[in-house]
Amino acid sequence: MSDVTYVPTQEDFKLKNNSEELGLDSNYASQNFWKEVLIRFFHKKSAVVGLILILLIILFAAIGPGMNDYTYEGMIQEEKNLAPRVSWLEGLGIFDGSETVSTSVGDVQVNKYEEGGLTDVYYWFGSDIYGRDLWTRCWEGTRVSLIIAIAAALIDMIIGMSYGLISGFFGGKVDMVMQRILEICNGIPRLVIVTLLLLILKPGMLTIIFALLLTEWVGMSRIARAEMLKLKEQEFVLASRTLGAGSFFIIFKEVLPNIVGPVITQVMFSIPTAIFTEAFLSFVGLGIPVPRCSLGSLISDGYNSFTTHPYQIIPPIIIMALLMLSFNLLGDGLREAFDPKMKEM
């Protein structure tokens, strides 16, 4: 028996190209979580349409008031109650400034632009009873509604989410006390709280945001608490505790990233509610004070002139309907995108 030890060399080893033998199924290939979310989201056509509409409305809210020489508060008494007129469409016989007016002898079609000699004047959405440009006012009002929507989303994410996560994580007496406070807040109708606040405080955007601050976070806190109760006994939470992680580190660094899907979905669904609340308050005269406007106040003004000049109420109603519908479509798409049960195998 030889005592010589054999030392393997590189020639003894040969790499084998067996990629064809492996036959990896691409349907089960590992993918990034956010990439999968995006794929599922863009497969939902209604959600993509909602996202596009939201981006278009935001774009017009940003640049719309500056697209002509009018301001949202400027009044020209000689140009009041003018029908919509668009230069590149009037040649087709539409949006040419004419409107049908009901009189004692029947319906009569009139054109106040021609009667007043306003040949070079164009109001794309028409003008109101005070001679203010409805195009500028509609997009200025959309700005107000979007600001309130963003404020409601931040309130949901900061207050509601934090409250629900803390309540669910600590449990016991802490959870019991926090949930009783939540039930008291939820027991009083939201519109009653908002209306009373606006009667006590000065009406305005900050007052509406403060009212939403007291009521808008309840739904989010319940969802966050339910997700926390489901996850706080998981192995990764136990591992963090074992390694000495603090409670708030576990809440906001370990659990929160795992519930980002339900949180984002709830935020998207809360935005239309906030927009509707503001519109309702403005409609009944408790919202944004004049001369500023919101979609709700524009609908209220148009409602008063609906029988004589129906075109004044149509633009804000369409913008509000598209805005609320788009956020609902977006929220529905995000819910399916973040739901692992919807994953296509």
C-alpha positions, 0 to 999 in steps of 0.5 A: 500500500502506497503512502503517496496522497493524491492531490486533485487538480483542476483537470479532474473537475469539469463543469457540466452545462445542464441548464436544459436538464433542469427545465426550470418552470418560469411560472414558479420563478422567484420574483420581487414582491413589488414587481409582482404587485405592479404586474397584478395592478397593471393587469387590472384595466379598471385600476389603470384607467382610474390611475390615468384619470387621477393623474389627468385631474391632478394635472389640470388642477395644477395648470388649469387656473393658469390656462387663461387670463381669468382668476377664480375671484374676478367678477365681470358683471357684463359677462355673467351667465354666459354659456360655454364657448370654445374657439376650435369647437364653435365652428362645428356648431357645439360650444359656440356660446348659445343656450336654450332659455325657457320663456313664457312663449316657449324655449328660445335659443340665444347667444349672449356673446353675439348680443353683447358684442363679445366676439373675442371672449371665450369661457370654456365652461361658461360664467356664473351669475357674478361673471366669474370664469367657471373653468378657473373656479372648477380647477381651483375647487379641485385643488381644494378637494385634492388638498383635503384628500391628501390631508385625510390620507396623511391622517389615516396613515399617521394617526389611525395606523399608529393607534391601531398598531399600538392597541393591537400590539400591547393588548390587555388593558391598554387595548381595552382602554384604547378600544373604548375610546375608539368606540366613543369616537365612532359612536358620534356621527361624523357629520355631526362632529364636523358640523358642530366644529364648523359652527364653533370655529371659523369655516375654512380649509383648516377647520375641515382638516381639523374635523377630519383629524377627529373622525377620519382615522377610525376605519384605518385603526381597526384594520391596523389593529386586526393586522397586528393581532394576526402578525404579532405572534409570528416567528419573526416577531418572536425572534426580534423580541429574543434579540432584545428589540424594543416594542416600537421597533417591532411595531414600526420596523417589523410589523408595519412593512408586512401590512403595507398592502392593506394600509395603502388600500384603506387610504385609497378608499378613505380619500373619496369619503373625505372629498364627499364630506368636504363637498357636503359641507360646502354644499350646505354652506359650512365649508370653504368661505367665499371668494374661495371655492371647492367642488361642493360650493360650485355644485351648490351655486350651480344648483341654484341656477339649475333651472335657468342655466344648467351648464353651470352645475355640470362641470363640477359634478363631472369632475367630482364624479370622476375623482371619486370613481377613479380613487375607488377604481384605484383602491380596488386595483391595489386591493387585488394587487396586494392580495396574495390570493390573487396571484396568478400561478 
